[in-house]
């Protein structure tokens, strides 16, 4: 498998500038279309290595580390770890890439970023920055009990004696990802850890990303859901919705509703998988490739 190049873009926040890292997989030509792959809440851009490698046959593939994760800077004000800041950073990224439109694959939080970006109001005659949108196990309505499950481990500072120990821990909180070989799981896990002087490792994200997340109440979640449905209903780009059939975050009812309103998403459900499909396996990669090529 070829390896991506690590690059950075400066982004603006309430206190000044921060750098957002992104991993770039060169496409077949300088003018190849761009595919952006955006990760979930506590993950990072290297989650998409398998998908990006496959899609780089056609695309220039960009996999950002959302601020506070991976190789990106940590925010000085944790209140910035919310969708509006992430969307602003992605606007800066698209400007850096010098492209008018991209295709977008977003897992969980990354899907909400893409949905929100695609729904932004545009000048008269302007085009959406998102040409085609893949939402991986996420929609406007998110089950609150799934948020509580994620909140039970998000932001806890943990150190591990070895990478193997850290990967084993991640496996205990990621059962919804579905079955993976040990080799596949280590490939997904290794980029998430930072080795420490003197041995051992820790997760490579700012624990403070949990602070705004933990402040979400059922009432705030309901208000956010209404805004996201309004954004979804305004989408005009072709949209694919991938749902883990056992997902505790995206209900079957919400998924069906998404096929009947807004962009009338095409729905594919994956048996034996919960939240969220990793898009590592060939059959999952083919689903994405076929939709983006259609």
Secondary structure, 3 states (H helix, E strand, C coil): CCCCEEEEEEEEECCEEEEEEEEEECCCCCCCCEEEEECCCCCCHHHHHHHHHHHCCCCEEEEEECCCECCCCCCCCHHHCCHHHHHHHHHHHHHHHCCCCEEEEEECHHHHHHHHHHCCCCCCCCCCCEEEEEEECCCCCCCHHHHHHHHCCCCCCCEECCHHHHHHHHHHHCHHHCCCCHHHHHHHHHCCEEECCCCCEEECECCCHHHHHHCCCHHHHHHHHHHHHHHHHCCCCEEEEEEECCCCCCCHHHHHHHCCCCCCCEEEEECCCCCCCCCCCHHHHHHHHHHHHC
